[in-house]
Amino acid sequence: MRVGIEAITFAVPKFYVDMTELAERRGIDPAKFVHGLGQVEMSVASPCEDTVTLAASAGLKLIQKYNIDPNSISLIVVGTETAVDHSKPISSHVHEILNLSSKCRAFEVKHACYGATAGIAIATDWIMSRRAKGKKALVIASDIARYGANTPGEPTQGAGAVAMLISDEPKLLEFEPNYQGYFSSQVMDFWRPTYSKEAFADGHFSIQCYLNAFAEAYSMYKENFSSEHGEDLQTKIGSRFAADLYHVPFVKMAQKAHQKFTEIEQGKVIEKGMPEYDSFLQDFSSRVAPNLKLNARVGNIYTGSLYLSLFNLLEAKSEELAGKAISMFSYGSGCTAEFFSGIVMPSAKDIIKNISSEEILRSRIKISIERYERLLRESALADYNDADVSNPDHWDVSGPVLYLGTKDHRRQYSMSI
Ligand code: HMG
């Protein structure tokens, strides 16, 4: 049975900051943010935008642009680590806003940046069990990544949502569910206590945790692939991929991950100055870097980051990659990780033309670092009952769904659909 992605799109908040301006304001060489981390711009959510409004905007766009019948959806999963309530899931708000059928399962999933991948795994198994009976699953990744001003994590913030329709009509990407590889281990690399709006990270340790999880998950993928195809484990399975996608907390992390991947394939450590390092860089430039342009302009959107990179690939390279396998690596701090793969569908190139990432990003407005700092301060209050900071007129934001603050302990949303 075939299963995969039938439709994909994304939403970002109204505002962004320029990373050179942020670096200058912090007294840091801009080359560190732009070249050292690979980030050029960073999306920032105002107090009128939360993970409900971002998820709903992405979901609405998906339904409208791909002409999807809401009644065909019988499962909606929102992956997030930016919950708006300890009990009520984002999915119930989104279910209402998208006018989905009541004959639908709706829930939220959390495991740091892995949440949406967990949603996809659930949707894939549901469809492959044949209990979906032709119905589809809507999986939305929605997050606001925040470490706070003047922290090492600050240049690796971002905000956005990616919506994907998973079905037995994988018009964009067909999954290869027989070959997944996963890995879990309890590590304190990144976390956000319930009393804090901002995440804490042991930054350099988190990079090592990510790379270790990558090696372990890829090793399991190779075992599964080899046993299915009767090949020995020394086979360079990685050469079957025409492109490699990674979880992207910042662009340079994908380069580090791809170096690890190359080292595993070649069975040796590669260092700058070695001829192998130059060929690794060449390979990175052709199989990975072209898919990181959106991540460089949006920032870390946590669980949606891998799928933003997938959108980038489908939009730019569907024609060239039609019929070819691509790899995907999802990492959620804490940690759990998955290495999986899919085949780009020949129909993708015509279908994805419906959506322009440039148009989505062009609708954003650049704000000054002073305004961004004010926005961070006021956003910290936005979830308190009767806080008066989420007035769209104060922030000059508009959109199909906006957060208006919490009144009488209930979150209020405006809808102009
Ligand atoms: P830092 O310590 O400020 O930066 O924090 P650094 O000193 O490591 O420098 C960064 C890079 O810039 C280095 O490149 C420097 O050499 C370079 P590298 O050596 O690594 O290739 N650099 C320069 N380049 C050009 N010109 C210069 C210059 N100066 C330095 N003048 C860190 C960086 C990523 C640790 C920090 O931003 C952080 O803590 N971020 C948050 C944690 C994170 O993103 N971790 C990633 C792995 S964990 C993960 O992906 C999960 C996550 O998404 C959460 C989830 O799962 O929910 C985070």
Boltz pocket constraint, residues with backbone or C-beta under 6 A from the ligand:
constraints:
  - pocket:
      binder: B
      contacts: [[A, 29], [A, 31], [A, 32], [A, 33], [A, 35], [A, 36], [A, 37], [A, 81], [A, 111], [A, 112], [A, 113], [A, 114], [A, 152], [A, 153], [A, 154], [A, 155], [A, 156], [A, 189], [A, 190], [A, 201], [A, 202], [A, 203], [A, 204], [A, 206], [A, 207], [A, 210], [A, 247], [A, 248], [A, 249], [A, 250], [A, 252], [A, 253], [A, 300], [A, 302], [A, 303], [A, 331], [A, 332], [A, 333]]
      max_distance: 6.0
